[in-house]
Amino acid sequence: MDVLLWVVLPYVTILVFVLGHVWRYRYDKFGWTTRSSQLYERRLLRIGSPLFHFGILVVLLGHIGGLVIPDWMTEAAGVSEHAYHVMAVVLGTVAGICTLGGLAILIYRRRTVGPVFSATTRNDKLMYAVLALVIVLGLAATVAANTVGGGYDYRKTVSPWFRSVFYLQPDAGLMSGVPVLFRLHALSALALFCIWPFTRLVHMLTAPVGYLTRPYIVYRSRDERLGSRPARRGW
């Protein structure tokens, strides 16, 4: 079971994630969008969207630092393990609460605002459910490990396992003694990455770079009487 969960499943997830994005970009370019609903409602969106996006950005940077960067590198940079742990717990908890709060507002908005709910697909509902599960489990693992369990250093187990997958030398034994909440958080994250290419989350992998250099869009009036009117003076 450990080999299936921590060796086979990660590579299946990576395969689905990569090939899914290739397929989506090739056959569904017009669907590669956030499916924005800003036109339907803005008040709740102005609160929930920044709260969620800034929170998830901090969470993402924290995961990159904790999973990708080995502990000996941070110690070599002058950051002790205790200082790193305190900073990670405080920032991670605050960012997790902001992310969860923003997501709760966005889900409430999508459920209670009629036009927004009408534009919500089953795909969106699945994405919101899995995303909420990942955030809740991650926040619960962080809080439980550092309030009830007296702290847990995932950089000794989860981080080396994560890197071993990309080294093509996966070590499932590293995950055998990991607390259950951390393992559930990892499995839910794998599920999220599996459905990622087929949801609106694909917009995270793109940036409107061409917008900076594209030509101006020229708008012309269809009013036939416009040519007989004197031009309005501007500045």
C-alpha positions as CSV (number, residue, x, y, z in Angstrom):
1,M,0.0,0.0,0.0
2,D,2.9,2.4,0.8
3,V,4.4,1.7,-2.6
4,L,1.0,2.3,-4.3
5,L,0.4,5.6,-2.5
6,W,3.8,7.1,-2.3
7,V,5.5,5.7,-5.5
8,V,2.9,4.8,-8.1
9,L,0.3,7.5,-7.4
10,P,2.8,10.5,-7.5
11,Y,4.0,9.5,-11.0
12,V,0.4,8.9,-12.2
13,T,-0.4,12.4,-10.9
14,I,2.6,14.0,-12.7
15,L,1.7,12.2,-15.9
16,V,-2.0,13.4,-15.7
17,F,-0.9,16.9,-14.8
18,V,1.5,17.3,-17.7
19,L,-0.4,15.5,-20.4
20,G,-3.7,17.0,-19.2
21,H,-2.3,20.5,-19.7
22,V,-1.0,19.6,-23.2
23,W,-4.4,18.2,-24.2
24,R,-6.2,21.2,-22.7
25,Y,-4.0,23.8,-24.5
26,R,-4.3,21.9,-27.8
27,Y,-8.0,21.2,-27.9
28,D,-9.6,23.7,-25.6
29,K,-7.7,27.0,-25.9
30,F,-10.9,29.0,-25.7
31,G,-11.7,27.2,-22.4
32,W,-8.3,28.1,-20.9
33,T,-9.7,30.9,-18.8
34,T,-10.7,31.8,-15.2
35,R,-14.4,32.0,-16.3
36,S,-14.6,35.3,-14.5
37,S,-18.0,36.2,-12.9
38,Q,-17.1,39.7,-12.0
39,L,-19.8,41.2,-14.2
40,Y,-22.5,39.4,-12.0
41,E,-21.3,40.5,-8.6
42,R,-18.4,42.6,-7.3
43,R,-18.9,43.4,-3.6
44,L,-18.1,39.9,-2.2
45,L,-15.6,39.3,-4.9
46,R,-13.5,42.4,-3.9
47,I,-13.2,40.9,-0.4
48,G,-12.9,37.2,-1.1
49,S,-10.7,37.1,-4.2
50,P,-7.7,39.2,-2.8
51,L,-7.9,37.4,0.5
52,F,-7.8,34.0,-1.2
53,H,-5.1,34.8,-3.8
54,F,-2.7,36.6,-1.4
55,G,-3.1,33.8,1.1
56,I,-2.6,31.0,-1.4
57,L,0.5,32.8,-2.8
58,V,2.1,32.8,0.7
59,V,1.1,29.2,1.2
60,L,2.6,28.2,-2.1
61,L,5.8,30.0,-1.4
62,G,6.0,28.3,2.0
63,H,5.4,24.9,0.5
64,I,8.2,25.5,-2.1
65,G,10.6,26.6,0.6
66,G,9.7,23.6,2.9
67,L,9.6,20.9,0.3
68,V,12.1,21.9,-2.2
69,I,14.8,23.6,-0.1
70,P,16.7,21.1,2.2
71,D,17.1,22.1,5.8
72,W,20.9,22.2,5.5
73,M,20.6,25.0,2.9
74,T,18.6,27.3,5.3
75,E,21.0,26.5,8.1
76,A,23.9,27.5,5.8
77,A,22.1,30.7,5.1
78,G,22.1,31.5,8.8
79,V,18.5,30.5,9.6
80,S,18.3,28.1,12.5
81,E,15.9,25.2,12.4
82,H,14.0,26.7,15.4
83,A,13.7,30.1,13.7
84,Y,12.6,28.5,10.5
85,H,10.0,26.4,12.3
86,V,8.5,29.3,14.2
87,M,8.3,31.4,11.1
88,A,6.8,28.6,9.0
89,V,4.1,27.9,11.7
90,V,3.2,31.5,12.2
91,L,3.1,32.5,8.5
92,G,1.6,29.2,7.5
93,T,-1.2,29.5,10.0
94,V,-2.1,33.1,9.1
95,A,-1.9,32.4,5.4
96,G,-4.0,29.3,5.8
97,I,-6.7,31.1,7.7
98,C,-6.7,33.9,5.1
99,T,-6.9,31.4,2.2
100,L,-9.7,29.4,3.9
101,G,-11.6,32.6,4.7
102,G,-11.3,33.9,1.2
103,L,-12.4,30.6,-0.2
104,A,-15.4,30.5,2.1
105,I,-16.5,33.9,0.9
106,L,-16.1,32.9,-2.8
107,I,-18.1,29.7,-2.2
108,Y,-20.8,31.6,-0.3
109,R,-20.9,34.1,-3.2
110,R,-21.1,31.4,-5.8
111,R,-23.9,29.7,-4.0
112,T,-26.1,32.7,-3.0
113,V,-25.7,35.0,-6.0
114,G,-28.1,33.6,-8.7
115,P,-26.3,34.5,-11.9
116,V,-23.0,33.3,-10.5
117,F,-24.5,30.0,-9.3
118,S,-26.1,29.5,-12.8
119,A,-22.7,29.9,-14.3
120,T,-21.2,27.3,-12.0
121,T,-20.5,23.9,-13.6
122,R,-20.1,20.5,-11.9
123,N,-16.4,20.8,-12.7
124,D,-16.3,24.0,-10.6
125,K,-18.1,22.4,-7.7
126,L,-15.6,19.5,-7.7
127,M,-12.7,21.9,-7.9
128,Y,-13.9,23.9,-5.0
129,A,-14.6,20.8,-2.9
130,V,-11.1,19.3,-3.4
131,L,-9.4,22.7,-3.0
132,A,-11.2,23.3,0.3
133,L,-10.3,19.8,1.5
134,V,-6.6,20.4,0.7
135,I,-6.6,23.7,2.6
136,V,-8.5,22.4,5.6
137,L,-6.3,19.3,6.0
138,G,-3.1,21.4,5.6
139,L,-4.3,23.9,8.2
140,A,-5.4,21.1,10.6
141,A,-2.1,19.3,10.2
142,T,-0.2,22.5,11.0
143,V,-2.3,23.4,14.0
144,A,-2.6,19.9,15.4
145,A,1.1,19.1,15.1
146,N,2.2,22.3,16.9
147,T,-0.5,22.5,19.6
148,V,-1.4,19.0,20.5
149,G,1.6,17.0,19.3
150,G,4.3,19.4,20.4
151,G,5.6,20.0,16.9
152,Y,6.5,17.9,13.9
153,D,9.4,18.4,11.6
154,Y,8.1,17.4,8.1
155,R,11.4,18.5,6.6
156,K,12.9,15.2,7.8
157,T,10.3,12.9,6.2
158,V,7.8,14.5,3.8
159,S,10.4,16.9,2.2
160,P,13.0,14.2,1.4
161,W,10.2,11.9,0.0
162,F,8.9,14.8,-2.2
163,R,12.4,15.4,-3.6
164,S,13.1,11.7,-4.0
165,V,10.1,11.4,-6.4
166,F,11.7,14.0,-8.8
167,Y,15.1,12.3,-8.3
168,L,13.5,9.2,-9.7
169,Q,14.4,7.4,-6.6
170,P,11.2,7.4,-4.6
171,D,11.5,6.3,-1.0
172,A,8.0,5.2,0.3
173,G,9.5,4.3,3.7
174,L,9.9,8.0,4.6
175,M,6.1,8.4,4.6
176,S,5.4,5.4,6.8
177,G,5.7,7.2,10.1
178,V,4.2,10.5,9.1
179,P,1.2,11.7,11.1
180,V,-2.1,10.8,9.4
181,L,-3.2,14.4,8.8
182,F,0.0,15.1,6.9
183,R,-0.5,12.0,4.8
184,L,-4.1,12.9,4.1
185,H,-3.0,16.4,3.1
186,A,-0.5,15.0,0.7
187,L,-3.0,12.6,-0.9
188,S,-5.6,15.4,-1.2
189,A,-3.0,17.5,-2.9
190,L,-2.3,14.7,-5.4
191,A,-6.0,14.5,-6.1
192,L,-6.1,18.3,-6.7
193,F,-3.2,18.1,-9.2
194,C,-4.9,15.3,-11.0
195,I,-8.0,17.4,-11.7
196,W,-6.1,20.6,-12.1
197,P,-5.7,20.5,-16.0
198,F,-9.4,20.1,-16.4
199,T,-10.6,23.0,-14.2
200,R,-10.2,26.8,-14.2
201,L,-7.0,26.4,-12.2
202,V,-5.1,26.3,-15.5
203,H,-5.0,30.1,-15.5
204,M,-2.3,29.9,-12.8
205,L,0.1,28.6,-15.3
206,T,-0.3,31.5,-17.8
207,A,0.4,35.2,-17.8
208,P,-0.9,37.8,-20.2
209,V,2.6,38.8,-21.5
210,G,1.3,39.5,-25.0
211,Y,-1.0,42.1,-23.6
212,L,2.0,44.4,-23.0
213,T,3.0,44.5,-26.7
214,R,-0.3,44.0,-28.6
215,P,-1.6,46.8,-30.8
216,Y,-4.3,49.1,-29.7
217,I,-7.9,48.0,-30.5
218,V,-9.7,50.6,-32.7
219,Y,-13.4,51.1,-32.0
220,R,-15.5,52.8,-34.7
221,S,-19.0,54.1,-34.3
222,R,-21.8,52.8,-36.4
223,D,-23.7,56.1,-36.1
224,E,-24.1,57.3,-39.7
225,R,-24.8,60.9,-38.5
226,L,-21.4,61.1,-36.8
227,G,-19.7,62.4,-40.0
228,S,-22.0,65.4,-40.2
229,R,-21.4,66.6,-36.6
230,P,-18.6,68.9,-35.7
231,A,-15.7,67.2,-33.9
232,R,-15.8,67.7,-30.1
233,R,-12.8,69.5,-28.8
234,G,-10.8,67.8,-26.2
235,W,-7.7,68.9,-24.3
